[in-house]
Amino acid sequence: MRKLGIAALGVVLAAAVIVPPSSTLPVAHADTVKLTSTFEDGTLQGWAPRIGSESVTLAGTAGARSGSQGMLVANRTATYQGASKDVLSQFTLGTSYTVTGYVKLTSGTANTNVTLSMQKTVGTTTTYENLATVSASASDWVKVEATYRLSSAADALSIYFESAGATISFYVDDFSIVEKSATPIEASITPLKTAFASYFPIGTAFTNDEMYGENANLMKKHFASVTPGNALKWDATEPTEGSFNFTSSDEAVQFAVDNGMKVRGHTLVWHNQTPNWVFYDSNSQLVTKEVLYARLKAHIDAVVGRYKGKIYAWDVANEVIDESQSDGMRRSLWYQIAGDEYIEKAFEYAHAADPDAKLFINDYNTHIPAKAQFLHDLVQRLKAKGVPIDGIGEQTHINIDYPALSQIEDSIVKFSDLGVTQEITELDMSIYTSSSQSYTSLSTTLATQQATRYAALFEIFKKYKDQISNVTFWGQDDAHSWLRTSPVTRLDWPLLFDDNLQSKSAYWSLVNALTVPAAPTNVTATAGNAQAVLSWTASTGATSYTIKRATTSGGPYTNVATGVTATSYTNTGLTNGTTYYYVISAVNANGEGANSTQASVTPTSGTTVPAAPTSVAAAAGNTQATLTWTASSGATSYNIKRATTSGGTYTTVATGVTTTSYTNTGLTNGTTYYYVVSAVNSAGESANSSQASVTPTAGSTGTSSLVLQYRAGNTNATDNAIQPFFNIKNTGTTAINLSDLTIRYYFTKEGTADMTSWIDYAQIGGSNVLRTFGTLSATNADTYVELSFSSSAGTLQPGAQTGEIQLRMHKSDWSTFNEANDYSFDATKTTYTDWTKVTLYQSGVKVWGVEPS
């Protein structure tokens, strides 16, 4: 669990907006200037010493960035002393503002950090927030800027400048507060909660400032459940013993209830954000476990009892596992006082307070095998004791490179034998892989990489939908991410919506994977004797088609065929002279798409469509096949159709053939081809003949000690990912430099979008595997991906193998592929197999496989 908050960053720059497909971004209204301080009227305009002993005065031209006046802050003796101004009247709850000022040090002062901060008072509690810090100098004015959002009502609010140099003096000028006009959310895009309705509810964490304006609209549109990020924690609800403050939590829960969203309660027992009074007595000594339990029960009775029937699930115990300990238990103050028994008590008290609430144990880094095992064993012990635990919460704070997604899947599988539900409770994905990195905008490359990984992660979640009962993001938009201030202060973009509440590539990667196919195009209908022959262009991502017919233009239509896998269909048994109207829809695992445009046809008793050819035979040759058949009565020509899978789908390779034989050249030796032939005349095209198969004579696969193995990492031929996995074996007696080797995998791209790729895992190190894309013109291949290896990949010793190399490829527009006829793809190869339809080169010379022709 991480503290959810609004990030306010120095020098905030606009994030790159990823434009959603076929959509126009909403236009925001103009921003509104709420306050300026230029000091040109000869007054301090409300600025004053923050503490009292420092001085804040007009500085004249010496302290003016523009005009003839500025402000001087001097006579400081502490870092927190500076110039302060009351700004309570300038800020409205839940609205974003840009706060800007310029600072400059007095002459002769060495560069020192100056910080813009906000002081907020609610009742008797005052908090301080550093908004932005810059390195100021005496030679130039430096802009300090931050975005600020008032997250809850305040009794007092003041902004101030301070400096890490306790005694330095500095100038301030051209200060302003500008209200940022909210960009309307995208009203027409698919709600996440709708897209995933058949899998699991999608939720978000939120802070109370998001219950207003466009933030509230985004939350209500996309999320089926919510988690108040801070409002239900112990320090917020019971800061002092027996003194409860439910103002924020009541508002948060009621907002959810009013808008039909389920609520997850977070959290009852945690080693952070729990006041010290819970653990200590009046003499600053740790209390007994009896006192601790009494305080715990009183707190749970009050909080859980208050929201009984309104909060469906509670994170009862949070982050109790520490895999570095021999017993796996975190040595928190809870543990120091009571051992691990406090966990049992917390669940028992929570169940008693609300018997219908689902009770979870929640933790981070559950992908780490040791941590997952300790958590598994703890839950197993609790259940054996009859402790009322209902589920495991897996936080899933990850980044674009770590951890391996297979580890996340492994932990889901591990917990599946416990008889409890699982929820993904705090999902986000940082674009950074180390604390030393920092970017000023989200690049297209990083956005695509993040989207690719989110899509792959959700494929795992969907695979285990029977185990996972909720997926909650830890924030709905990037501006509200805790990762803007932790582990370091920097811009980060870990969520599905950007700072302007607009959808990112990550959103589209998830939604597009759940969409139904588009309607078929180019639908034609050809009349025959008491029949109609329909044909159409395939829809990307379709697995079958439904044929619908009417006798009135525009319908209503009746289904006449379902589950059609070809792109043609003959509807027989019609009445000659009657006009029929047809539409066709495409179907995949996500459902049925829209109807195509209508095509009409009137069968006639004139010339009849010929019968299908008979006695079709195929003879193998070297990279070719020769077909023969018996003529069909009345046929004027023949169409030749070919597939690489028995039963099709078939591709037409020749039309208008007027003889009863045909030689198909340019084939790949060693590949089995399947042929059908149809007969054609003026009345239309016959049904396909019976199938004939042929395997051209095998060609050379190269001679070397290297063997390339392949398996299909993803056997779905019509989704938006291609995932071939490879393994190279050295069967010789000489070590081989991996940097001398390249692999080529051949496929059809279907479309013009750019390709992108990612190594999900490689035993030799994912960063050592390089990828480029090329084009070619060959049967069942117009594109290839080439894998090469850096010098850091090392050598392949005699008898050794590289181990698994997991490649994932997508198109930049996330459209689907049709791999069914791809040259290198074989869905039946789910274990590693020597595969000659992927080629291997050593120093540019082919040493394994057969290239497509």
N, C-alpha and C positions, 0 to 999 in steps of 0.2 A: 504494500500500500504506500502511496506517495501523497504528500500534501498537495491538494489541488488548489491552484491559485491563478491569478491573472498576472501574466508576465509584463513588466514594464522595462524596456530595454533602452540603453543608450544608443543614440544614432539609429533609430528604427528605419529600416529600408523596406520598400514594398517587395513582397514575395512575388515570384513569377506565377502568374495565373495560368493554370492549365485549362484551356477552353474545352468544355464538354462537347461531344459530337453533336452536330446538327442542332446547335442551340445558340442563342444569343444571350450574353450576360446582361443581367438587369443593370440599369443605369442609376447611380446614386444622385441625390440632389447635392447642391453646393454646401461646402462646410461653412460653419458659422464662427466668427471670431467672438469669443466671450470676454477676453480681457487682454489688454496690452499695457506694458510698462516701458515707456521710452524716456521718461523723466524730463521731457522737453518743456513741461509746464512749470519747471522749477521746484517741484515737490517730489517727495519719495513715493508718492502714490500708494501709500499704505504699507510700504516695506519698513521693517523695524528690526532692532537687535533681537535675536532669538532668545538669548539668555539674559542679557542686560548689561554685562560688563564690556562686551565688544561694542564697536561703534559702526553705525550705518549712516553714511552721509552722501550728499551729492558730490560728484567728482569733477564736474565741468568737462572741458574738452579732453582732459587727460584720461578720463574714464568713459569717453563716448565712442561707441562703435559707429554710430551715425548721429547726425545732428550735433548738438553742442553740450549734451548732458549725458551722464551715466551715473552709476551708483558705486560707491567704494565701501567695502567691508574691511575693517581694520581693527587693531588692538585686540586680536583674538589670543586666547590662552589655552583653548581646548579644541579638539577636532570637531566637536559637535556645535561649536559656536558659529554664527553666521547671520545672514539676512533672512527674515521670515515674513510671510504675508498670509493673512486669513483669506481662504478661497472657498469656504463652505458654500457660499451662494452661487458659485460658478459651476458647480458640478451637480448633475442629475443622476440618480441611481440607474445603473445599467447602461449608461451611454459612454462611448469612448471619446477620449479627448487627446489631442496632440499638445504636449507641453514643451515649449522651446525657449531657450535663453542662450546668451553668449557670455562667455567668461574670459578674462584675461588677467594675468598676474601683474603685480606692480613691478616697476623697473628693477632689474637686478636679482629677481627671485628665480631660483632654479625650478625647472618643470616639476609640477606637483599635481596630484589628482584632486579634482573638484567634483563634488557629488550633488546632484539634485535629488531631494528627498521629500517625502510626504509624512506628516504627523496627523494621526487620526485618533479621536477620542470618542468612545461610546460609553456612556455612564461614567464609571470610575476607571475604565481601562483605556490606556493610551498605547497605541502601536506605532511603529516607525518603519517606513518602507523606502529603501534606496531605489530611486527610479532609473537613474543613469549616472554613470561616472565617466569623465573624460580626463585626459592628461592635458592640463592647462599650461600655457607658457607666457612669458612676459613679452614675447615678440609679436604674437598674433592672437586675434580673437578666435576662440574655439566654440563651435556650436555644440550645445548639449540638448538632447531631445529624447523624449520618451512618449509612449502611449500609456495613458492612465484611464482606469475604469473603476468607478466607485462601486464596490461589490456589496455594500450594505449601508444602511442609514447611519449617519454620523451626527454626533452632537457638536463636534468641532473638527475643523480640517484646515491645516495650514501647510504651505509649501515653503521649502527653505533650501538655501545653498550652504554647504559645509565643505570642509577640506581635510584631507589626511594630514596636511601640514598644519599643526596646531597653532602656529604663530604667524603664518603667512597672511598677507593682505591681497585682496583681489577685487577686480571690477566686474560688474554685471550690467548688461544693457540689452535692449530689444527683447524683452521677455513677452511671451504671449501664451494664451490658452485658447485652442481652437476646437470647437465641437465637431467631431467627425460625423458626417451624415452617413447613416447605415445604408449599405447596398442591399436592396431587397433579395431575399433568397430565391433560388430557382424553383418556381412553383410547379413547373411542368415535368420535372424529372421524377423518376421512380423513387418512392420512399423506401428506405432501407428495410423498414419493418414489413413492408409489403413484399419486397423482393425475397426476403428470407422467411416469410410466414410459414412455409412448409418445412422449414428446418429448425429454427429456434428464434426466440425473440432477440432483437438487437437493442442494446441499451447504451446509455451514456452517463458518465459522471457529470455533475454540474455544480456551479456555485450560484448563490442566490441572485447575483446581478444578471444572470442569463434568463431570468424569468420575465424579461421585458423585451419589447421590440422584436427585431428580426432574430435575435438569439432564441427567443421563446418560440418564434415561428419555425425556426429550423428544428428545434427539439421536438415540437409537437408533430411536425411533418414526418420525421424520420425514425423516431425511437419509440419502442414499445415499453421500455422500462427505463428508470432513472436511478442513479445513486447520488444522494447529496454528498459532495466530496468532503466537506468539513463540518457541516451543521450538526451532525449526529455524534460527533466524537466527544470524548469525555471532557476535554478542555473547553468545548463550546457549550455543552449542556449542563455540566456541574463543575464550574471552575473552583468553587469552594464547597466544602462539605455541607450537604443538605440545602444548598442554595442553587436551585435549578433555573436555567434560562432557556426556554423553549421558543423564543421569538423566531429565530432563524429557522430552526428545524420545523416548527409548525408551518411557516410560510412555504418551505420547500416541499413538505409532504402534501400540504393542501393543493399546491400548484399541480403536483402529479395526479392527485385524486381528481381534481377538477377537469383535467385533460385526458383522463382515461389511461394513464400510464402507471404500471406497477412500480413499486418502490423496493429497492434493496437497501437495507440498513447497514451503515458502515461507520464505525465498528465499535464493539463493546470492550474488548480486552486487547490492548496493544502496549508495546513498550515505549512508544512515542505518543506525544500529544495527550498524555495522561498526567494530571497535576501531581506534584510531589506529595500533597497532603494525603493522597491515597495510600502511600507507602510508609509515611513517617508519622511519629507521634509528636507531641508538643516539645519533647526534648531532642528532636532531630534524630531519634533512633528508629530503626526499622520496626514496624509494628509486628505483632504476632499474626500467625495465619488466621486465627479466629477473628481478629479485628479486620484483617484484610478481607475475609469472606463476608463479614457483616457489611462492610462498605461496598463490596462488589454486588451483593444481593440487593442492597438498598438502591444502588444506581440502576441495576438492570430492572428491578421492579418498577422504578419510576419511568425509565426511558422506554423499555419494551412495552410495558403496560400502557403507557400513554398512546402508543401507536398500534395497539392490538387491532388486528383486522384491516389495517391500512398499509402495513409493511409486510410484504409476502415472504421476505428472506432477510436474515441477519448474518453478517460476518461476525460471528461470536468471538472467535480467537484469531488474531491476526499476527502473522510472521513470528511464530513460536519456534520454528525450526532453525537450527544453526548446524550445518553439516560438518563444521570444523570441530565440534564437540564429540567426544567419544559416544555419547548417548543421543546425539542429534538435537539436544534441547538448548534453546537460547538461554543464556544466563542473565535474563532480565531481572528486575527487582521482583516481579511476580514469582519467578522461579526461585530466587534467593530466599524469599520468605516461605514459599509453600511447595517447592518442588513442582512437579508437573500436575499435581492434584488440582491446581487452580483452574486448569482447562476443563476438567470434569465438572467442577462447581459452576463455571460460567455457563456451560451448556444446560446443566440441570436448572439453574435459575432462569435462563432464557426460556426454556421449554415451559416452565411453570408459569411464567409471565404471559406467554402467548403460545398455547399448545399447537396452534395451527401454522405458526411461522416455520419456514424451512431454515435450518440452522447449519451454517457453514464454518469450516476452518479454512482460512485464506492465507496464501503465501506467495512469494515471488521466487523466480529462478527454479521453478519446479521441473524444468527440463534437465537440471543437473542430476545425474543418476543417483548419487549418494543422497542428495536432499530429497529426491522423490521417494527413495526407499525409506528414509526416516519418517517422512510424512505418511506414507502408506502404512508403515508398521504402527505409527501412533494412532491412526484412525482405526486400524484393526484392533488395537488394544482397547480403545474407547468403546467400540461396538461390542467387544466381548464382555465388557463390564456393564453393558446396557445403557451407556451414555447416549442421550438422544441427539445424535449427529446425523444430518441428512445429506450433506454434500461437501465437496472439496472445491474451493475457489482457487483457480490458477491465474495469477495476475497477468503474466505474459507481457512484461515490459521488455521489448526486444529492439534490435536495430536492423539495418538493411543487410547485415552480414552475419550476425550472431544472434542466437545459436543456430546450429543446423536444425532445419525443420523436422528432420527425422527424430530428433531428441524430444521435441514437443509431442510428436505423435507417440513416441515410446512412453512418455509419462501418462498420456491419456489411456493408453492400453494398460499400463501398470495399475492404474487406479480402478480399472473397470471391473476387477474381481471383488471389490469391497461392498458392492450392493448399495452404493450411494450415487447421487447424481453429481455431475461436474458442471461448473460454470467458469467461463473465461471472464474474469472480473475487472481487469484494469488494462485492457489491450491498448498499446500504442507501439509505434515503430520509428525510433530516431533515425535520422539520416546520417548520424555520426557513428564512427566506429572507435573513436578515442576522444578523451577530454581535451586534447590539444587542437582538434579541428574546429574551424569556425568559418561559416559562409555568410555572405550578406543577402543572398537570394537562393531560391530553390531552382537548381538547373533542371533542364528537361531530362538529362541523363539520370540524375538522382531521382527525379519524380517517377521516371519509368522503372528504374530499379526497385524503388519502393512499391510501386503498383504491382510489379511482377511477383514480388515476395508476398505481398498481401494476398494476391490471387492464389498463390500456392498454399499459403497458410489456411485460407478458407476452404480450399479443397479438402484439407485434412479435417477441419471442423465439420464440414458437411458429411464426410465419410463416417464420422462418429456422432451423427445427430441423435442416435438413440442413447448416447451417453451424456451429451452436452445439452443442457436445458436453457442456457442463456449465454450470449456473447456481449459483453459490455466494454465499450471504448472508454479510456480514461480521459474524457473530454470530447466535445463534439467538434471543435475547430482549433486550428493551430494556435490562435492567439490565447486560448485558455489552457494551454498545456503546461504542466509542471516542469517539462523539459526546457522551458525558456529560462528557467532559473536554476536548474539542477541537472547534472552535477556541477555545471558552471553556467554563468550568465551568458547566453548567446541565443541567436535566432535558431529555432528548430521547427520542423514541419512534420510532426509524427502522425497526424490524423487524416481523416478523409476529406475534411473541408478546410479551406484556407482562412486567413485572417479576415477576409471579406465575406465569409460564410458561403463561398462558392465551391462547387465540387472540384476535386482534384483527380488526377489520373488514377489514384488509388481507389476512389469511389467507383469510377467507371470499370476498373478491372474486376471489381466484385459484382457489379450489377450486370455488366455485359455477359458474364459467365452464367447468368441465370435467365437470360432472355430467350424467347421463342424465336424461331427463324422467320425471316421476311417472306412475303408472299412470292411464289414462283413467278417468273417473267416469261415473256415471249410464248404465251400459251397459244397453240394452234389446234384446230380441229379439222380433220379431213374426212369427207363423206365416203362411205362404202355401201354395199348392199346390206341393208338392215343393221349397219354398224357405223361407229365413228372412231377414228384413230386420233388420239390426243397426244401431243408432245409439248414439252416445256423446257425451260432452262432451270437447272438445279438451284436451290436456295442454299446459301452457305449455312452449314450447321444442321441441315435437315437430315433426319434418319429415315423418314418415310413421307408419303404424301397421301392425302385424302381427296378422292374425286367426287365432285358434287354436280348434280344435274337438275335442270328444271325444264318445263315446257312453256314457261312464261319468262320473258326477258326480265332480269333482275330478281328472279326467284319468286317464292321460296324454293331453296335447293334441297334435294334429298341426297344423302350419301349413297353412292353406288359402288365405291371401293375404298377400303382403308388399308394401311400398311403397305402401300405400293412403294417399292424401293427403286424402281427404274424411273427414267424421265419420259416414259411413254406408256400409254395404256389404250387398249382397244375395248370399247364398250359395245357389246353385241346384243342381239335380241331387240333391236329398235324397229320402229315402224317407218317404212319408206314414205317420204313425202311430209313427214312431221319434222318441224324444226326443234332442235334441242339446244339448250344453253348450258354451258359448263363453266365451273370455276374449280380451282385447285388450291388446297392449302398445304403448307409444309409443317411437319411435326418433328419435335425432338423430345428429349427427356424433360424439358421444362414446360412442354405443352404444345398447343397448336397455334400457328400464326394466322394472320389475316388471309382472307380469300384473295385469289389472283383477280386480274381483270377477266371479264367474261369473254368466252369464245362460243360462236354458234355454228351449227352444222345441220344440213338436211339430207339424211340418207336417201339413196335412190336405187331403183332396181336395175339400172343400166349396167355398165361395166362393173364387175365385182372385183373386190380386192383379191389378189391371188393367194393361194394357200402357202404356208411356210415351206421353204425348200426342205428336201429330205436327203438322207444318205450323206450328210455332211461329214467329211473326213479331213484330217490335218496331218501333214507329213513334215517332220523336222528337217531342217537344213542348218548350215552354219550361219548363225545370226538371222535366220529367216524361217518362215513356215509357209507351206503351200497347201491351200485349201481347195477342195473339190466338192461338188454337190450335184444332186439331180434337179433338173429344171422344174420350175413351178409353172403349171399351165396358165397362160395369160400374162405372165410376168414380162415386163419390158426391160427391167434392170434389177440389180441386187445391191443391197447394202451389207457391208462387212463390219462386224462389231467385235470388240476384243476387251477382255478383262484379265487381271492378274489374280483374281479371286474367283473361285468356282461359284457360278450363279450370278456373277456381276457385282457391282454395277458395270455395264458395258459402255465402252467409248467407240463411237463410229470412226473407223480408220479408212473406209473407202465407200464412196457412193457412185451410182451410175455404172456399176460393173455390168457389162452386157454378155459376158461369157459365164460358164459354170465352173470357173477356177480363178484363183487369185493368189499371188505370192506376196506375203507381207514381209518386208525387209527391215533391217535396222533393229533387230531384236537383240536381247541380251542372252548369250549362251548360258545355260544352266537355270534359266527362269522358266517356269511353267506358265503358258498362256492359254486362255479359254476363249473360244470363238463361237459366235452364232451368226447366222445369215438370215436376212429377210428379203422377201420379194416385193417388187414395187410395180404398179401401173397407174394409169390415170385415176383409178378409183381410190388409190391410197397404198399404204404399206401393210404387208402381212404381219402376222405374229412372228416372233423369232423362231428359228429352227431349234432343234435339239442341239446341245452344246458339244463341241469337240475340243479336246485339249492337246497340247503339243509342247515339248521341251526342246528347244534348239540345242545342238551339240555343244557341250561345254567348251568354253575357251580357256585360255591360260589365266591363272590367277596370280601370276608372278612367282618367282622362286626366291625364297629367303627363309631365314630362321624365325621370322616374325609372323605371328598370328594375331589377327584382329577379331575380337569377340564383341557381340552386340546383344542387348536385350531391350525390349520396349519398356521404358519407364512409365509410360502412359499409353494404355491400349485403346483409349477413346479416340477414334479417328476423326471426329467432327467437333472437337472443342477448340479453344483458342490457344492451345499450347502443344508444342512438339517436344517430346522428352526422350531422346535416345541416350542410352547409357553404354559406355565402352570399357573394354579392358584389352590391353596389349600384352601378349606373352612373348618372351624370348626363349625359343626352343633350341637355340644354338649354343655355341661354346665361347662366344665373344661378347663382351659388354658393349652396349649401344648407348650413345648419347641421345637422350630423349629430345634434346633441342634440334636433332637432325630429322625428327619424324613429324609428319603431318597426317591428319585424318580428314577424309571428306565424306560427308553424309549428304545424300541427294533427295530433293523433295520438290513438290510444286507449291508455290507460295499463295496462289489465289488472291490476286489483288496487287496494288502498287505501293502499299504502305511499307515503310522501312522496317527491317528486321532488327530485333534486339535479342541479346542472349545473356545467359547467366550460368555459372557453374554452381549448382546447389551443393555439390560435395565432390571432392576428389581426394583420394588417399595420398596422392603426391602433392596436394595443396592446390586449392582452387585458384589462387592468385598466379600459379605457375602455368595455367592453361589459358591460352590466348585464342580469340575467335575472330574470324572475318567471314564475310559473305561474298559469294560470287554468283554469276549467272551463266547459264548454258542453254542450249536448245537440244533437248533429247526426249525420248519417250518417257513419260511419267516423271520428268524432272526439268524444271526451269531455273532452279536455284540450288546452290550447295552451301553448306557451312564448313569452313576449314578450321580445324583445331590444330594449333601448334603449341610448342612447349618452350618455356624460358630456360635459360641455362641453370636456373635454381632448381629445376625439376630433377636434375641429376642424371644418373645412368641407369639403364636397365640391365642388370647382371644376368649371366646365363642361368636359365631355369627360373628366372623371376618374372613377375608381372606387375603392371602399374597399379593393379587394384581398380576399384570402381571409379569411373569418371561420369558424373551425373550432369548432363547438359539439359538446359531448358531454353526454349525459344518462343518468342511471341512477336506479333506484329505491333507496330506502334499505335495502331488504332484499335487494337484488341479484337479485331474481327476473327472469325473462326477459320480453321483449315479444313480441307478434306484430304486426309492422308490415305484414304482407302487404296488408291492406286499409286502412291508415292513409291519411287524406285527403291529407296532404302528401308522403307517401313515394313514391318511384319508384326502384327498384333499377336501372333501365336508364339512369338519368342519372348517369353516372360522369364526365362533363365538364360544365362550367358551361353551363346552358341557361336561357333565359328561362322562368320557371315561374309560372303564374298560380294554383297551388294553395297558394302561400305569399303572404301579404298584406303590404303595406307601407303605412304610414300617415305622413302629414306633418301635424304639429300636430293629431293626432287624427282627420284625415280620410283615408279610404282612397284611395290614389292608384295602387295596383297590386294585382292579384289578385282572386280570387273566394273569398269566405268560404264555408265549408261550411254547408249548410242541413239 
